[in-house]
Amino acid sequence: MVNLFLSGGGDKEQTEVLDKVFVSAIDLNKPMLYIPIGVQGEIPYEDCYKWIHSVFNPLGINGIEMWTDLEAKSLEDLKKFSSIYIGGGNTFYLLNTFRETGFDKILKEFVDNKGIVYGGSAGAIIFGRDILTASYMDPNHTNLKTFEGFNYIDNYSVWCHYETSNDSLIKEYVNKYGVSVLALPEEAGIIMNEGTLKVIGSSPAYIFRNGDKYVVE
């Protein structure tokens, strides 16, 4: 079963190909869970809710439940959902909130039990080896001291909103931390299924490793 969908963080036109594959993989008789907390209140949650409906209603997902408080949630609470969509925002705030509420452990259980998760931008970066790839665009205003992600992408960290102008920053990161990077332009996404990675979208993804850059079609 396909279980992880990660996008480079584009708008709904840029992610449409990945979105359609995601919709085809889930049970449309169950609601989708939407977690927009990465926006930290910079965007009203009502606007987030309207946006997620504008993306997925036309593709056939009508039942969408939004969580903005992750306290006291359990794996049992997640069983009624077809999937989880984790939105973008500040990556440090997002991961810190998951850890403080204990939702990080529940989410990992959900994924490990073949639950389907879609992460966009910050919601994608947290599934990499660590989240310092977000430091070029996200300030760390939290108490987050350790930056390990969920590490589901074969020990790669994830770089979203990738443009070629980021190459020097990415190579600096690879050299400094000794961690390889999977870079996703806004038009690209990946599907991760039991160790197999597939690129979806109108743009390729890129791998930065040992000073070299590779194209992943």
Disulfide bonds with the S-S distance in Angstrom:
none
